[in-house]
Amino acid sequence: MVSKNQKKLITSLHQKKYRKQHGLFVAEGKKVIQEFLEADLELHSLFTLDVSYFKTPIEKTFGVNESELKSITFLKTPQFALALFYIPDAKAIDTDHLILALDDVRDPGNLGTIIRLCDWFGIRSLFCSEQTVDCFNPKVIQATMGSITRVNIVYGDLQSFLILNQNDIPVYGTFMDGNIIYKESLSTKGVIVMGNEANGISETVEKLVSRKIAIPRFGDKQVTESLNVATATAIVLNEFKRS
């Protein structure tokens, strides 16, 4: 059963300020919840149709029926269980490896996909500007399908981060007028900056980019303005790893 206070807490976590205030985020569905449990994230509470399915402490596990689960889910269709986990602390970024950086990516689906891409291509650290959508947004959590447990995500001032590291490692940025990525000699370490969905990389960040790269268009009419940022990230990461 879900108490009024529990329901109020869960509902509040839809907003970033309350996730930060309580230090909690929501995960839904068997696979996603199991990923977090196996990653040893600290469980706050679990609401499930079957209390015997997950091996979780009995005092943190609450049996619910479908109607109750529907009343607390953030999804259109309830996914068997909903859990609250404590937000883990971010770790220091290792600059000896490739780092992906996001300059104000706003769409939760894009961020979730990018986190999965980091996991797929072995990118250990993802640096997000302060205006980038919160990685613990429920839509982002669902889109990552558990990959968020294997990627170190740090939020901060992107400009300051690049200034701090630009003398030690190359800073790549994606631009329409950059050098064709397939003809470039790509480093095994550095920062790859991907820009905002509508505006691309900001002017302040562009000034700190040491190597501009571009994904060429092969369409006959050459009129497509840009690629979706998650799609572009997949192409760029694939080329870095392939090289």
Buried (B, 14 or more C-beta within 10 A) or exposed (E): EBEEEBBEBBBBBEEEEEBEEBBBBBBBBBEBBBBBBEEEBEBBBBBBBEBEBBEBEEEBBBBBEEEBBEBBBBBEEBBBBBBBBEBBEBEEBEBEBBBBBBBBBBBBBBBBBBBBBBBBBEBBBBBBBEBBBBBBBBBBBBBBBBBBBBBBBBBEEBBEBBEEBBEEBBBBBBBEEBEEBBEBEBBEEBBBBBBBBEEBBBEEBBEBBBBBBBBEBEEEEEEEEBBEBBBBBBBBBBBBBEE
